[in-house]
Amino acid sequence: MKGGKSGLAAILPFLWLALFFAFPFLLVAKLSFSDTALAMPPYAPRIDWSQGLAGLQAFFAALDGETYARLTRDRLYLDAYLSSLRIAATGTGLLLLIGYPLAYGISRCPPAVRQALVMAVILPFWTSFLIRIYAWIAILKPAGILNAALGALGLPPVDILNTETAVLLGLVYAYLPFMVLPLYAVLEKQDESLIEAAQDLGATPLQAFWRVTFPLSLPGAAAGALLCFIPMAGEFVIPDLLGGSETLMLGRVIWTEFFANRDWPAASAVAIVLLATLVVPILLFEREQGKVLR
Amino acid sequence: MDPGADGALNCRTPSPRPQIGGVRSSFAPWEDPAARPLVRFDGVSKAFGDTVAVKAVDLSIYEGEFFALLGPSGCGKTTLMRMLAGFESPDAGRIMLEGRDIQADPPHRRPVHMMFQAYALFPHLNVAQNIGFGLRRQGMAKAEIAGRVEEMLALVKLEGLGGRRPDQLSGGQRQRVALARALAPRPRILLLDEPMAALDKKLREETQFELMSLQQSLGMTFMIVTHDQDEAMVVADRIAVMREGRIVQAGRPAEIYEAPADRYVAGFIGDVNLFEGRVSAAEGPLLRLQAGDDRFDAEGAAAVGDQVWLAVRPEKIAIHLDPPADPRNRLAGKILDYGYLGDWTTYLVEVAPGRTIRAARANTTRAVDRPLGCGDPVWLTFAPSSAVVLTK
């Protein structure tokens, strides 16, 4: 009885993973090895189950890596890939620069104030993500709130909507809680007596921060960076709404392939490449780091 | 049981009874009016909000002393120590180190190092890096740091463990690393905040003796904060008993035990039987006391008519099966209960309904068939010089 129960509990996460990650992933992987076709759905081959085993063999014989070859021939994909990485990396860097002092400041507050400040960090989630991004359009557009404010201060207007700057603004704004919360979690539970011990042994407050607080908060910084970098690299909504046509990111490439070009295999291949070159290495790195921290 | 092995063990392990006479009877700089204190608390007070933690404490600690601040939790002993380390600043009064007011010095500029109660080892640094932390802050050269770290590792008997991380060590080893880390930069005074609270009894007793020999061989000044009276008795040259932010009494362990200043100290250090009464007559140093229906003789200083308390330690009370001839300081009763501790047996004797006296007897012979048991009628006596007359 007992064994059965714990067995089920152990299987559930795997079942979840299989159902909502492995199965869709295999479907997408299969799609990426197919070819486009003028059909509904718009790809070939499809498994002819009436032929039995022979149909299955014919299906596998028709799969090829042609789509991937196409990705390497067109500069567009490489450019979008590199541009995505660059924007995600810049965004992560900015988030660390803004999020670390924020999380550190919150963790130094009295407990009652801390709760309120953490709440304030989470509060934007109570409004729809889309509405918040649309609000940025209203702020950044040429005759928007930002330029009105600049004008009132006697400063020249800026035109940043539909630029990479606007995309970075949107990304930093939208992902800030994902950076602050893991950082806050490690900083808040840090033992105050460690700082006292460092100062007692002759470290100035600044040295105590760099020698003790900062290294001990790195796992939180790594978690926050991962939580932001991966989804930002594949982000679609923010570059689409704030970046205009000049910002090239993989999320938009995938969308264009799927919905504008009806090229499902190409969209799938881009998604697979993103996963294979970004997510998998990062997760492996994370596992190695976990071993060290153990 | 092998009596030889048992005897050898007793030489290393302190008996649960406090030692009488202290560790070094010749060492007493606090009695020398010309001696300059290393640390001096001068009317130091500290409050947290409405709670007064330390009230007008005057205290001097001398070079080479092993000083204990003893008191229950919340008595202000930790606050007093943290003020010396610089983590709290006094609301009033001054703290002097080698004759200099250190009020303006932040913790990192004070040559005072602390061993924290939960050790506060840096989890991201290995043992050697932990011990070298203070040395690096002093700007010591790398090679010199390595040498000193090795020296410290040998001192606390952790040779070869420099590469371990704190979480790979046992509790006792962690404690030694914390000690080595605080000692490495050679502080003028080492502060120990409940250093043995996290150790089990056996290890605690061993560590107490190691701390003592370490302190004496290094010739350093140690100040320990503890709530454990046995621990303070064993390790310290001098003990200050604290209560509600004040120092009630400071002196050698034997003075505190044998001549407590008041009922609080008498009750806090060891067990004590208290008899409340009045001085009815005085004959030289001998006082005659009337305590209810009982009359006692005791040596002390009090005037006729004063209300006093007679404090008698359980081990100073003798138990007799037959009524002693001398009627002075004699109480009749019956054994209500007893606790056999191996080396000692403590008897709870009812001398009147609801009134019990504690008497302790050393088990000097192997009392397998015990002559005393529950319900046995006994007589208790104590010498007039064994009792202490307390006026408050």
HADDOCK unambig.tbl for C-alpha pairs under 7 A between the chains (distance, minus, plus):
assign (segid A and resid 193 and name CA) (segid B and resid 120 and name CA) 5.87 0.50 0.50
assign (segid A and resid 194 and name CA) (segid B and resid 120 and name CA) 5.14 0.50 0.50
assign (segid A and resid 194 and name CA) (segid B and resid 121 and name CA) 6.95 0.50 0.50
assign (segid A and resid 194 and name CA) (segid B and resid 122 and name CA) 6.58 0.50 0.50
assign (segid A and resid 197 and name CA) (segid B and resid 120 and name CA) 6.51 0.50 0.50
assign (segid A and resid 199 and name CA) (segid B and resid 107 and name CA) 5.92 0.50 0.50
assign (segid A and resid 199 and name CA) (segid B and resid 108 and name CA) 4.78 0.50 0.50
assign (segid A and resid 200 and name CA) (segid B and resid 107 and name CA) 5.42 0.50 0.50
assign (segid A and resid 200 and name CA) (segid B and resid 108 and name CA) 5.20 0.50 0.50
assign (segid A and resid 200 and name CA) (segid B and resid 113 and name CA) 5.82 0.50 0.50
assign (segid A and resid 200 and name CA) (segid B and resid 114 and name CA) 6.79 0.50 0.50
assign (segid A and resid 201 and name CA) (segid B and resid 108 and name CA) 6.25 0.50 0.50
assign (segid A and resid 201 and name CA) (segid B and resid 113 and name CA) 6.42 0.50 0.50
assign (segid A and resid 201 and name CA) (segid B and resid 134 and name CA) 4.56 0.50 0.50
assign (segid A and resid 202 and name CA) (segid B and resid 108 and name CA) 3.92 0.50 0.50
assign (segid A and resid 202 and name CA) (segid B and resid 109 and name CA) 6.20 0.50 0.50
assign (segid A and resid 202 and name CA) (segid B and resid 134 and name CA) 5.94 0.50 0.50
assign (segid A and resid 202 and name CA) (segid B and resid 137 and name CA) 5.60 0.50 0.50
assign (segid A and resid 203 and name CA) (segid B and resid 108 and name CA) 5.57 0.50 0.50
assign (segid A and resid 203 and name CA) (segid B and resid 137 and name CA) 6.00 0.50 0.50
assign (segid A and resid 204 and name CA) (segid B and resid 108 and name CA) 5.99 0.50 0.50
assign (segid A and resid 216 and name CA) (segid B and resid 124 and name CA) 6.76 0.50 0.50
